[in-house]
Amino acid sequence: MSLKEEILRLLREDIEFRYAVLGYLGLEEVVKSIKSLQEQVLLVQKSIERHAQILIGYSKRIEELSSRIEEHSKILAEHSKRLEELSNRVEEHSKVLIEHSKRIKELSSRIRDLSNRIEEHSKVLTEHTRILTEHSKRIEELSKRIEEHSKILIEHSKRIEELSNRIEEHSKILERHTTVLEEHTRAIRMLEGRVMGLTSALIGIRSALGITLEEFVREFLKGLLEARGIPKDKLKLERRIIRVDGKELELNVFNEEPLILAEVTSIIEDVNEVNKVIERVKAIEKIYGRRPDYVFLVTPTIWSKVFREVVKRAKEHEIELIYGRVA
């Protein structure tokens, strides 16, 4: 066996011989530093294990605040990875020291840096312990508040159930009212047909008696408005001429209080008759500062080709249309 092989065998098998060689090479102090660092790493790992047990103990409560504590878990995981990386790097350094004696100073500097970082990690872990303690207190407070909220929700559920029952009763009442309203609507439509027929008949009687259309409409409206609750002594329906913006307008039927406007025409051939009423309503608004309480457009006849348009436009402007027939 050659001298080289014998030396390599002793380095592998004889620990004292290996340390003696390291001493001659000036690496003994570095190895001691590495061992010290490994011991510190071991202590940090034990500390991490203790914190892991604490975290397991709080895992059930922390689930409720997982979004916030998850960030701390990630930080701890990163620390574990970094410590593992440091351990791997230290092990690599111990192998590389034999071959790279010239880099001893550089490695010593790095070891000091690692020690400082481990110390910083220890401080961070201490801070995490404090934060976890605070979180435990807050979790307990939140648990109490959630219990109170649960009681409130139970009370609300009872009230909602009561309201649902009341709403169901109201729905049944509304259904009955809807049926009654439909019956009333049908009855009103029948009455409207009878009123239109009566109006047409009265207009025929007016012609036979020689009364002017405006006079007839005034008397007709007096009866209609009295039926709607307006006292007879307040109805002084008359013809009137007003002036607005330098323009003179004739009002066929007018009453000042309550404010009533009615326009009378022998036949409606187009929608312009409705527009005339709208113009007079605007003029009254300028003079009196308000819209008339009642607005009528009265005619014996409406042409069928404009009937729908006239009815629509009158309804849009809240004009009550009274007519005898559609021709």
C-alpha positions as CSV (number, residue, x, y, z in Angstrom):
1,M,0.0,0.0,0.0
2,S,1.4,3.4,-1.0
3,L,1.8,6.3,1.4
4,K,-1.0,8.3,-0.3
5,E,-3.5,5.4,0.1
6,E,-2.5,4.9,3.8
7,I,-3.1,8.6,4.5
8,L,-6.5,8.6,2.8
9,R,-7.4,5.4,4.8
10,L,-6.4,7.1,8.1
11,L,-8.5,10.2,7.2
12,R,-11.5,8.0,6.6
13,E,-11.1,5.7,9.7
14,D,-9.1,7.5,12.3
15,I,-10.9,10.6,13.8
16,E,-7.9,11.7,15.9
17,F,-5.7,11.6,12.9
18,R,-8.3,13.6,10.9
19,Y,-8.5,16.3,13.6
20,A,-4.7,16.4,13.8
21,V,-4.5,17.0,10.0
22,L,-7.2,19.7,10.3
23,G,-5.2,21.3,13.1
24,Y,-2.1,21.5,11.0
25,L,-4.1,23.0,8.1
26,G,-5.5,25.6,10.5
27,L,-9.1,24.5,10.1
28,E,-9.8,23.3,13.6
29,E,-11.4,26.6,14.7
30,V,-13.6,26.6,11.6
31,V,-14.8,23.2,12.4
32,K,-15.6,24.2,16.0
33,S,-17.5,27.2,14.7
34,I,-19.5,24.9,12.4
35,K,-20.3,22.5,15.2
36,S,-21.4,25.5,17.3
37,L,-23.5,26.7,14.5
38,Q,-25.1,23.2,14.1
39,E,-25.9,23.2,17.8
40,Q,-27.6,26.6,17.4
41,V,-29.5,25.4,14.4
42,L,-30.6,22.3,16.5
43,L,-31.8,24.6,19.3
44,V,-33.7,26.7,16.7
45,Q,-35.3,23.6,15.3
46,K,-36.4,22.5,18.8
47,S,-37.8,26.0,19.3
48,I,-39.7,25.7,16.0
49,E,-41.0,22.3,17.1
50,R,-42.3,23.8,20.3
51,H,-44.0,26.6,18.4
52,A,-45.5,24.0,16.0
53,Q,-47.1,22.2,19.0
54,I,-48.5,25.5,20.2
55,L,-49.9,26.2,16.7
56,I,-51.5,22.7,16.7
57,G,-53.1,23.5,20.1
58,Y,-54.8,26.6,18.6
59,S,-55.6,25.1,15.2
60,K,-59.3,24.8,15.9
61,R,-59.8,28.4,16.9
62,I,-57.4,29.7,14.2
63,E,-59.6,28.1,11.5
64,E,-62.1,30.9,12.1
65,L,-59.4,33.5,11.4
66,S,-57.5,31.4,8.9
67,S,-57.1,34.3,6.4
68,R,-54.9,36.3,8.9
69,I,-53.0,33.4,10.6
70,E,-52.3,31.8,7.2
71,E,-49.9,34.7,6.6
72,H,-48.0,33.8,9.8
73,S,-48.0,30.2,8.8
74,K,-46.4,31.1,5.5
75,I,-43.7,33.2,7.2
76,L,-42.9,30.2,9.6
77,A,-42.8,27.9,6.6
78,E,-40.4,30.3,4.9
79,H,-38.3,30.4,8.0
80,S,-38.2,26.6,8.1
81,K,-37.1,26.4,4.5
82,R,-34.4,29.0,5.1
83,L,-33.1,27.1,8.1
84,E,-33.1,23.9,6.1
85,E,-31.2,25.7,3.4
86,L,-28.7,27.0,5.9
87,S,-28.2,23.5,7.3
88,N,-27.6,22.2,3.8
89,R,-25.2,25.1,3.1
90,V,-23.3,24.4,6.4
91,E,-22.9,20.8,5.5
92,E,-21.7,21.7,2.1
93,H,-19.2,24.1,3.6
94,S,-17.8,21.4,5.9
95,K,-17.0,19.3,2.8
96,V,-15.6,22.2,0.8
97,L,-13.3,23.5,3.6
98,I,-10.8,20.8,3.0
99,E,-10.4,21.7,-0.6
100,H,-10.7,25.4,-0.3
101,S,-8.5,26.6,2.5
102,K,-8.0,29.9,0.9
103,R,-11.7,30.8,1.4
104,I,-11.6,30.2,5.2
105,K,-11.9,33.9,6.0
106,E,-14.9,34.3,3.6
107,L,-16.6,31.3,5.1
108,S,-16.1,32.6,8.7
109,S,-17.7,35.8,7.7
110,R,-20.6,34.0,6.2
111,I,-21.0,31.9,9.4
112,R,-21.1,35.1,11.5
113,D,-23.8,36.4,9.2
114,L,-25.8,33.2,9.6
115,S,-25.5,33.4,13.4
116,N,-26.9,36.9,13.2
117,R,-29.8,35.9,11.0
118,I,-30.6,32.9,13.4
119,E,-30.7,35.4,16.2
120,E,-33.0,37.6,14.3
121,H,-35.2,34.5,13.5
122,S,-35.3,33.8,17.2
123,K,-36.6,37.3,17.9
124,V,-39.2,36.9,15.1
125,L,-40.4,33.6,16.6
126,T,-40.7,35.3,20.0
127,E,-42.8,38.1,18.4
128,H,-44.9,35.4,16.7
129,T,-45.5,33.8,20.1
130,R,-46.7,37.1,21.5
131,I,-49.0,37.7,18.5
132,L,-50.5,34.2,18.8
133,T,-51.3,34.9,22.4
134,E,-53.1,38.1,21.4
135,H,-54.9,36.2,18.7
136,S,-56.1,33.6,21.2
137,K,-57.6,36.4,23.3
138,R,-59.3,38.0,20.3
139,I,-60.6,34.5,19.2
140,E,-62.2,34.1,22.6
141,E,-63.8,37.5,22.3
142,L,-65.1,36.7,18.8
143,S,-66.5,33.4,20.1
144,K,-68.6,35.3,22.7
145,R,-69.8,37.8,20.1
146,I,-70.7,35.0,17.7
147,E,-72.8,33.4,20.5
148,E,-74.6,36.6,21.1
149,H,-75.2,37.1,17.4
150,S,-76.6,33.5,17.2
151,K,-79.2,34.4,19.9
152,I,-80.2,37.5,18.0
153,L,-80.5,35.6,14.7
154,I,-82.8,33.0,16.4
155,E,-85.0,35.9,17.6
156,H,-85.0,37.4,14.1
157,S,-86.0,34.1,12.6
158,K,-89.0,33.9,14.9
159,R,-90.0,37.5,13.9
160,I,-89.6,36.7,10.2
161,E,-91.8,33.6,10.6
162,E,-94.4,35.7,12.2
163,L,-94.2,38.3,9.5
164,S,-94.4,35.6,6.8
165,N,-97.6,34.4,8.4
166,R,-99.0,37.9,8.4
167,I,-98.0,38.5,4.8
168,E,-99.7,35.3,3.8
169,E,-102.9,36.5,5.5
170,H,-102.6,39.8,3.7
171,S,-102.1,38.1,0.4
172,K,-105.4,36.2,0.9
173,I,-107.1,39.5,1.8
174,L,-105.6,41.2,-1.3
175,E,-106.9,38.3,-3.5
176,R,-110.4,38.9,-2.1
177,H,-110.0,42.7,-2.8
178,T,-108.8,42.0,-6.3
179,T,-111.9,40.0,-7.0
180,V,-114.1,42.8,-5.7
181,L,-112.2,45.4,-7.7
182,E,-112.7,43.3,-10.9
183,E,-116.4,43.2,-10.2
184,H,-116.5,47.0,-9.6
185,T,-114.5,47.6,-12.8
186,R,-117.0,45.6,-14.8
187,A,-119.9,47.6,-13.2
188,I,-118.2,50.9,-13.8
189,R,-117.7,50.0,-17.5
190,M,-121.4,49.2,-17.7
191,L,-122.3,52.6,-16.1
192,E,-119.9,54.4,-18.5
193,G,-121.7,52.9,-21.4
194,R,-125.1,54.0,-20.0
195,V,-123.7,57.5,-19.2
196,M,-122.5,57.9,-22.8
197,G,-125.8,56.8,-24.1
198,L,-127.6,59.2,-21.8
199,T,-125.3,62.0,-22.8
200,S,-126.1,61.3,-26.5
201,A,-129.8,61.3,-25.8
202,L,-129.6,64.6,-23.8
203,I,-127.7,66.3,-26.6
204,G,-130.5,65.3,-28.9
205,I,-133.1,66.7,-26.5
206,R,-131.0,70.0,-26.3
207,S,-131.2,70.3,-30.1
208,A,-135.0,69.8,-30.0
209,L,-135.4,72.4,-27.2
210,G,-133.2,75.0,-29.1
211,I,-130.6,75.4,-26.2
212,T,-127.0,76.2,-27.3
213,L,-124.4,73.5,-26.8
214,E,-122.4,75.6,-24.4
215,E,-125.5,76.4,-22.2
216,F,-126.4,72.7,-22.2
217,V,-122.8,71.7,-21.2
218,R,-122.7,74.3,-18.4
219,E,-125.9,72.8,-16.9
220,F,-124.7,69.3,-17.5
221,L,-121.3,70.0,-15.7
222,K,-123.1,71.6,-12.8
223,G,-125.1,68.4,-12.2
224,L,-121.9,66.3,-12.6
225,L,-119.8,68.4,-10.2
226,E,-122.5,68.6,-7.6
227,A,-122.7,64.8,-7.7
228,R,-118.9,64.8,-7.0
229,G,-119.4,66.8,-3.8
230,I,-118.9,70.4,-4.9
231,P,-121.5,72.8,-3.3
232,K,-123.9,74.3,-5.7
233,D,-123.2,77.9,-4.5
234,K,-119.5,77.5,-5.6
235,L,-120.4,76.6,-9.2
236,K,-120.6,79.8,-11.3
237,L,-119.8,78.3,-14.7
238,E,-119.5,81.1,-17.3
239,R,-117.8,82.1,-20.5
240,R,-114.6,84.1,-20.0
241,I,-111.8,85.7,-22.1
242,I,-108.3,85.8,-20.7
243,R,-105.1,87.5,-22.0
244,V,-101.7,85.8,-21.7
245,D,-98.4,87.0,-23.2
246,G,-100.3,89.5,-25.4
247,K,-102.6,86.7,-26.7
248,E,-106.4,86.7,-26.1
249,L,-108.0,83.2,-25.4
250,E,-111.7,82.4,-25.1
251,L,-112.7,79.9,-22.4
252,N,-116.1,78.2,-23.1
253,V,-116.8,77.2,-19.5
254,F,-114.8,78.6,-16.5
255,N,-115.1,78.6,-12.7
256,E,-112.6,80.4,-10.5
257,E,-113.0,78.6,-7.2
258,P,-112.7,75.7,-7.4
259,L,-110.7,76.3,-10.6
260,I,-112.6,74.6,-13.5
261,L,-112.0,74.7,-17.2
262,A,-114.2,73.1,-19.9
263,E,-114.0,73.4,-23.7
264,V,-117.0,72.6,-25.9
265,T,-116.9,71.7,-29.6
266,S,-119.6,70.3,-31.8
267,I,-117.3,67.6,-33.3
268,I,-113.7,66.4,-32.8
269,E,-112.2,65.7,-36.2
270,D,-108.5,65.7,-35.1
271,V,-106.2,65.9,-32.1
272,N,-105.9,69.7,-32.3
273,E,-109.0,70.0,-30.2
274,V,-107.1,68.4,-27.3
275,N,-104.1,70.7,-28.0
276,K,-106.4,73.7,-27.6
277,V,-107.4,72.5,-24.2
278,I,-103.7,72.0,-23.2
279,E,-102.9,75.5,-24.4
280,R,-105.7,77.0,-22.2
281,V,-104.6,74.9,-19.2
282,K,-101.0,76.3,-19.5
283,A,-102.4,79.9,-19.7
284,I,-104.5,79.4,-16.5
285,E,-101.4,78.0,-14.8
286,K,-99.5,81.2,-15.6
287,I,-102.3,83.4,-14.3
288,Y,-103.3,81.5,-11.2
289,G,-100.0,79.7,-10.4
290,R,-101.6,76.3,-10.4
291,R,-103.3,73.7,-12.6
292,P,-107.1,73.7,-12.8
293,D,-108.8,71.3,-10.4
294,Y,-111.0,70.0,-13.2
295,V,-110.4,70.0,-16.9
296,F,-113.1,68.8,-19.4
297,L,-113.4,68.4,-23.2
298,V,-117.0,68.0,-24.2
299,T,-118.3,67.0,-27.6
300,P,-121.4,65.3,-29.1
301,T,-119.3,63.4,-31.7
302,I,-115.7,62.1,-32.2
303,W,-114.6,60.8,-35.6
304,S,-113.7,57.1,-35.3
305,K,-110.4,57.6,-37.2
306,V,-109.0,59.9,-34.5
307,F,-110.8,58.4,-31.5
308,R,-107.9,56.3,-30.0
309,E,-105.4,59.2,-30.5
310,V,-107.8,61.7,-28.9
311,V,-108.5,59.5,-25.9
312,K,-104.8,58.7,-25.4
313,R,-103.7,62.4,-25.6
314,A,-106.5,63.5,-23.2
315,K,-105.5,60.9,-20.7
316,E,-101.8,61.9,-20.9
317,H,-102.7,65.5,-19.9
318,E,-105.4,64.5,-17.4
319,I,-108.2,65.9,-19.4
320,E,-111.6,64.3,-18.8
321,L,-113.2,63.5,-22.2
322,I,-117.0,63.5,-22.4
323,Y,-118.6,62.6,-25.7
324,G,-121.9,61.3,-27.1
325,R,-120.9,59.0,-29.9
326,V,-118.1,57.8,-32.2
327,A,-119.0,58.4,-35.9
